[in-house]
Amino acid sequence: MSGAAWVIATDTKYLVSMVTAGAALGAAPTVVAVGPRDLAEAAAESGAGQVVWLEPTAGTPAEAYGPAVAALVTAAGPRLLLASSAAAARTLLGAAAAALGAATVSGAIAVEASGDKVAVKCSRLGGAVVETFEAAGPVAAVCQGYDAPAPGGAAPIESADLGQPAALTIADEHPAPGGGGLTEAERVVGFGRGIKVRADMAMVEELAAALNAAVGCTMPVADDYKWMDQYIGRSGLSIAPKLYLALGIQGSPQHTQGIRDVKVVAAINTDPEAPIFRRATYGIVADLYEVVPEILAALKS
Ligand SMILES: Cc1cc2nc3c(=O)[nH]c(=O)nc-3n(C[C@H](O)[C@H](O)[C@H](O)COP(=O)(O)OP(=O)(O)OC[C@H]3O[C@@H](n4cnc5c(N)ncnc54)[C@H](O)[C@@H]3O)c2cc1C
């Protein structure tokens, strides 16, 4: 197995766009597909030159195949490794990059061969800036791609058997409190540190229920307060509902990166200068503790 570019995939997220990007190094990339047979078949039709398939055993997460993927990659020695931002894919990318001694970058949107170097263009500040990195050695990139129809083709699928995965099992899986279906929801009510105490989440949840919306939050609410498991933003979830109602959210670039694909943003914030108003279609400069009960009353009547 060889090839200038390798793509590590644990699902079909950005698969075609990553294969297309990797082909810029002059050859159709090899895809390492860690998942069910369907994934390997999708990879075979993605424009890849070949597919190496690892099928996780029942109860074993894709992440357990880090050592196996790292061994495959180091044996082939590609110049470029690509993976989507899916949690399992970027975890495997990290394992492979470490084994390969590759530089790591994130937010890659395009790749170019630049003499004997590889140039990786990365999106920064929510797409406002494009930064180009030039790597003289191997480089591993977490991609910001797009979902495109497969061009077709039938790359050979080679089943890899690299022995036992690492001793990692899925011990428990349960829906996140209040955060279910965030990425699929048509409406999302998001809240930030404008909500003062945990008990006030009940008001947010009541509003979300009345709007048939999912509930999301900012990073400090999840990471510092531990009120929810998941948050929206650059290092959290990207959401794409028709309506995002932002309550007491400042609107930092890290947060708004996760709402780029929202159609309509409505924001309530006491600070007229809050950056969220630059992203919002509708804005109310007011205390959410006054406005939310009014919205609830209006919805009920
Ligand atoms: C590397 C890195 C990655 C990050 N990734 C993320 C990420 O993925 N997602 C994310 O969310 N953040 C992320 N952050 C944090 C981000 O920079 C902000 O600090 C964070 O989003 C702010 O959260 P907040 O809006 O809840 O809080 P604050 O900044 O405290 O803002 C609270 C807002 O509520 C308003 N407010 C207060 N009281 C009321 C009231 N009664 N009524 C109405 N409005 C009120 C205030 O005016 C203020 O605008 C990241 C930071 C770093 C450094």
The ligand as a Tripos MOL2 file, in Angstrom:
@<TRIPOS>MOLECULE
LIG
   53    58     1     0     0
SMALL
NO_CHARGES

@<TRIPOS>ATOM
      1 C1         -9.8170   27.6280   21.9930 C.3       1 LIG1
      2 C2        -11.1970   28.0670   22.4000 C.ar      1 LIG1
      3 C3        -12.2700   27.3740   21.9040 C.ar      1 LIG1
      4 C4        -13.5590   27.7470   22.2690 C.ar      1 LIG1
      5 N1        -14.6120   27.0610   21.7490 N.ar      1 LIG1
      6 C5        -15.8650   27.4450   22.0850 C.ar      1 LIG1
      7 C6        -16.9910   26.7650   21.5380 C.ar      1 LIG1
      8 O1        -16.8590   25.8060   20.7590 O.2       1 LIG1
      9 N2        -18.2120   27.1860   21.9010 N.ar      1 LIG1
     10 C7        -18.4290   28.2520   22.7550 C.ar      1 LIG1
     11 O2        -19.5930   28.5820   23.0380 O.2       1 LIG1
     12 N3        -17.3780   28.9070   23.2820 N.ar      1 LIG1
     13 C8        -16.1160   28.5260   22.9750 C.ar      1 LIG1
     14 N4        -15.0560   29.1850   23.5200 N.ar      1 LIG1
     15 C9        -15.3440   30.2390   24.5250 C.3       1 LIG1
     16 C10       -15.7070   31.5560   23.8760 C.3       1 LIG1
     17 O3        -14.5430   32.2650   23.5200 O.3       1 LIG1
     18 C11       -16.5500   32.4310   24.8300 C.3       1 LIG1
     19 O4        -15.8050   32.6810   25.9820 O.3       1 LIG1
     20 C12       -17.8680   31.8030   25.2130 C.3       1 LIG1
     21 O5        -18.5860   31.3790   24.0690 O.3       1 LIG1
     22 C13       -18.7110   32.8220   25.9580 C.3       1 LIG1
     23 O6        -19.8210   32.1670   26.5030 O.3       1 LIG1
     24 P1        -21.1040   32.9800   26.9330 P.3       1 LIG1
     25 O7        -21.6050   33.7900   25.7750 O.co2     1 LIG1
     26 O8        -22.0400   31.9970   27.5470 O.co2     1 LIG1
     27 O9        -20.6140   33.8760   28.1620 O.3       1 LIG1
     28 P2        -20.2370   35.3880   28.3240 P.3       1 LIG1
     29 O10       -19.1140   35.7920   27.4820 O.co2     1 LIG1
     30 O11       -20.1050   35.5830   29.7900 O.co2     1 LIG1
     31 O12       -21.5220   36.1790   27.7890 O.3       1 LIG1
     32 C14       -22.7330   36.2100   28.4440 C.3       1 LIG1
     33 C15       -23.6270   37.1670   27.6720 C.3       1 LIG1
     34 O13       -24.9100   37.2130   28.2990 O.3       1 LIG1
     35 C16       -25.3550   38.5500   28.3110 C.3       1 LIG1
     36 N5        -26.2750   38.6600   29.4580 N.ar      1 LIG1
     37 C17       -25.9640   38.6260   30.7750 C.ar      1 LIG1
     38 N6        -27.0870   38.6970   31.5050 N.ar      1 LIG1
     39 C18       -28.1240   38.7900   30.6420 C.ar      1 LIG1
     40 C19       -29.5250   38.8710   30.8010 C.ar      1 LIG1
     41 N7        -30.1030   38.8810   32.0090 N.pl3     1 LIG1
     42 N8        -30.2980   38.9610   29.7020 N.ar      1 LIG1
     43 C20       -29.7390   38.9340   28.4540 C.ar      1 LIG1
     44 N9        -28.4040   38.8540   28.2390 N.ar      1 LIG1
     45 C21       -27.6090   38.7670   29.3440 C.ar      1 LIG1
     46 C22       -24.1080   39.3970   28.4570 C.3       1 LIG1
     47 O14       -24.3180   40.6980   27.9520 O.3       1 LIG1
     48 C23       -23.1090   38.5920   27.6120 C.3       1 LIG1
     49 O15       -23.0810   39.0450   26.2820 O.3       1 LIG1
     50 C24       -13.7660   28.8310   23.1560 C.ar      1 LIG1
     51 C25       -12.6640   29.5350   23.6600 C.ar      1 LIG1
     52 C26       -11.3980   29.1400   23.2820 C.ar      1 LIG1
     53 C27       -10.2400   29.9260   23.8400 C.3       1 LIG1
@<TRIPOS>BOND
     1     1     2 1
     2     2     3 ar
     3     2    52 ar
     4     3     4 ar
     5     4     5 ar
     6     4    50 ar
     7     5     6 ar
     8     6     7 ar
     9     6    13 1
    10     7     8 2
    11     7     9 ar
    12     9    10 ar
    13    10    11 2
    14    10    12 ar
    15    12    13 ar
    16    13    14 ar
    17    14    15 1
    18    14    50 ar
    19    15    16 1
    20    16    17 1
    21    16    18 1
    22    18    19 1
    23    18    20 1
    24    20    21 1
    25    20    22 1
    26    22    23 1
    27    23    24 1
    28    24    25 2
    29    24    26 1
    30    24    27 1
    31    27    28 1
    32    28    29 2
    33    28    30 1
    34    28    31 1
    35    31    32 1
    36    32    33 1
    37    33    34 1
    38    33    48 1
    39    34    35 1
    40    35    36 1
    41    35    46 1
    42    36    37 ar
    43    36    45 ar
    44    37    38 ar
    45    38    39 ar
    46    39    40 ar
    47    39    45 ar
    48    40    41 1
    49    40    42 ar
    50    42    43 ar
    51    43    44 ar
    52    44    45 ar
    53    46    47 1
    54    46    48 1
    55    48    49 1
    56    50    51 ar
    57    51    52 ar
    58    52    53 1
@<TRIPOS>SUBSTRUCTURE
     1 LIG1         1 GROUP 0 **** ****
